[in-house]
């Protein structure tokens, strides 16, 4: 059992002045803000306190403790994909400032490569939102956004040292200046690097081996904003990342190397209600075994352009208004993959959409959205959705909201599913489905110091033409399944403020029944009605904290029921419960602040297995130091 320490210099005035959960209110917001048109859908915004606590983690570390998303973890520093509401890893859209960054070849994102510290806002949208964000948003969406800084300069340097000789380093700068009487400039630069040597003091736990691995990650996130007083904005966004993973590094003959790189760039211009965006993304995957003499090299470029126009009509007599966003997007893919058996493949995709939000009364909101996608050699379905929210009770201290939505979803097949030689299927159909959900949200303020929030959601998501790499046909990909995912999600929150003290807790429980409903061939008949592999039927999480002035103690709990590892449910991985503790404090020296954090993970040394059927490491520790400087002085250039 090893100990880790970290040092971080973070320049921010409000380092530990962390905010609690923020409610999403119906306001007019410029730019691509999909939440505005998601009435009736469940949206969870991760609060700033959690983002600060997990600044050294990836977003799967955070979301597994704050949401019911089930993650398929292949081991420390290894592939980590999401199963959102009982769907597969291909059914979660990941949007970076409005751009879908899922790999076009794999159709998914590796959440172990997405750092929490690189983004200012992290929101989770539950259920189908294909009419709003496009393909892949079948189970839900992860929304990563960057915000402009409005004053001063904030600088930070951070380091964390962890058990098993793992460590991370981060440098962050935020800056803002007034260029002239018309234009303001602001930006953020975040540089990060980390290495997981995974030098475990044991090679197995309870007779199950730990798969030896080493991984490293480095990257930079750059955001720049120019904002004018006549309602114009120009922003540039760059995210470069490089990841290296080696399995069994000491086995010269059997070791496996995976190198992934991503170059993501975006330029956006908005003048009043008209917005243009262009982006270029390059995904690189290199894979080799043994002496690495033969390296499989894959490169995919994505060129994307988007234009959209916002409209708003206010009706003074009825106190209602209508907001509408109309636009289109065009994307060109060019991919060179050795497994395709051709020098390169290209594909064009287009989308036309109309998003509408009607504030019918102060209590009633309706959203109606439509999208039509166009894909080379494909015919994606027309994708409508409608959602509504109604305040059943609305007074000063208590509110009760009823919400519901109904919408169609779709997923365009990945490039691998279509073009992989011999196993791919160029005639495969896009997946499509219908998602229905209904829920209640309750907010109660007791006196001036206690606040309570509760939400209950029930959902029903049927997906047709689910693609499947069929083992009965040498893993040739086919549309073989119709899947029904249904369940209930319950979340509860409490906050208490008493002068110098703060207390709070968040609790969550999810019931998910996700099973194959219909089979399209004889091989699949015997697994009808079976729970999908690695999708837990029950999951829960809890977080509780107590804070005195600038010192906070946090306890975290995550529990997962058994997960079936075979399609006929004859074998399974046992359920488990993990508990973590975190203590942090901040010392202020004028404009310089030092934040110390100590973390104990899996404090009960729980034994559990990952999806490879390998043991996961036991108890571990981490220490970090963040040093920060914050100047609120406004600069003039």
Steps between C-alpha positions, in 0.01 A plus 500: 500500500661825385436867573472779244555873526423786266590867470292747300532875479153635421438871459141565588335729754213267575687172517292348775200727465337214314147530377230243547280361224368760260142492378440541127258788460330598175713792381608620161860388437705569189685230306450126502336419833306175442356490853271789411303279258499186717178566689365177646838327499702442814813718515756487778762772529806395700576769758826691526598335830507156336693631199764646733529183708547282191737732311758218480250239389330417174129559460415131551646525855265787574187381318511152654457663844240762404286332231353153429714458184667157503859502376672201341848528648777288351750589774697795645590742221334277241192523280192626684168522315148588611177305515237772531155382606573144392631581153839421350821704481389621152184662637644794697573825317792706634479867397793740534364855467217356290717273279461121519849360567420128498746306286347455151674162462401359841187708564587562864725695738759370743411688819839424656648754254265791587635703796264684733732802528482587130143633507296761684160330485401134504136405451329165454188469286301179554308321225475550127583847367574412138268776372718754684859369485485242220631144468614290800275672759295183560565439870606855579759772446802640683536877446845662544511880473748786537417842641657842452685663791384855576771653716855475627757224478492163673798264494536154649758224523399159633659165569356178636692195616305178525543143613682252277743771381233685301515878467345797317586864430285793382561863405203733450470866411194718462531856377288792386569847365321795342640562152316826431163661560329234287679167548590282799739206486514195730636149494604187681802272456515161671800269461488156659711188517490182701648156525356183650788258561267268694779348708272288714656325801306187405436316172164348593209536739297199612666290230399745225790664317544875460580571138834687495476829313661840462337810358586863447294799392578856407303777337412866472164677495497855363195731490506860371210747491453842339178670606369835378250741647284480186418133570771325299723215615792318341637194677772247420532164674782247480530167682806284430549171682740206481457170685727195522392164647717189533357169622738246659799732434757250636390227258708576191308251284144556623489869589244723326545867416216741426575862411212743455521864403228756440533844342181698554461858378200730471436857388167665576353838409174647625339830411181559694279197423702353212779250572756329277733222607772305324708218646772252411564183702764234438494166685810279485519142630818288488507141620781246519601181683829339595799690364273765342651431157155491338300807595133525401445867419158665469431868430157661469436866419172675565419836338183662629314826433183622665272803469201583718261787558307579820156657506284620788144629518358652819125523566445760768129440551540130574846531666624229265782478250634270230869438437614320187832385358522405132819376342700246311827313530726334244778252584757329282693194619821364352643184656808289434482170690706192416208270580278653232690344213502824302723807500235722654126546537303825495153587613279809511234567758251782530235608749211745487332581829238721659491532879209675672428602859161644593458661841123471492442633851729577793439138611487311170780443247486295179784402266445360150805406293560352157813373323566331168843347441654417161783246469683365195322179389269508804152621583486596871149540638324831555555577868232697690457551873264680734542576869315696763539624856225628729536651848228324702591704808699820495546724803780670687629193689366203306468391139385177336554451127356230273698433183487256213636444150461277199747486215668299232869408501741366242863395466691506173715183470870551567760490225631173642154343484475584131848482354698242700606245241304173508334574836345839423165542330453795259125431494449512876203710613515799737364421845183682600286510810233677699559635849227590747550634850308673776621650822444719804739760644452647844680790670439600860661780701459457877572826672809684383752219544357169374424408139376166365481375141343177376450358153329182382515392135361198317610423143425255217743482205449251215782475243460315170766363263760492779829409332680189616829334409352153454725222640298237310623656175864561595403835656354645182305812599123490453178663623399216729325640804210703627575619852270642764654704783272619777551608855463748785743761632470664842723783622497696826702799617526699824697814584537685831679828570564623854738795522849344469371146447361328191355150465358308208422164349398354162347154465411314183345166405429350157307192393576398143352207312666482158433190296476368146133513401509351151747284304569516127678165471502155661818565697340786693176327594630343822607835646163675470401646835855487637667802660764653273860422591679726750182703566420493874133476587550698821744780575531771759729776615530745785706805591505682834712791616556722799688828464630747757625823345756382240533139616280226358464127566318292237386136503405323176326169441427300184320168479445279196294180480621191319569534127452215257807424289335265249204562271301207647558634854664172608808680636530826688729731693404550864371833617713726716502816711784754502553772761735798477599777740633843409630783720601843374588840634610835359750744651485860375801732484363818347457420129677164528309194615615148578251218486592164652302186423536146636302216351448136596337283234333164563562541872346159579741330256205347313574224250331533160564413136510709183345395169817307405434279805819635658521623858498873562751651745412537868533793736700797371587854602570834336636833623480822302600862537350782295667840515315792349531869433202717416514862388161663464661798332349567159762542229485757221698458178 
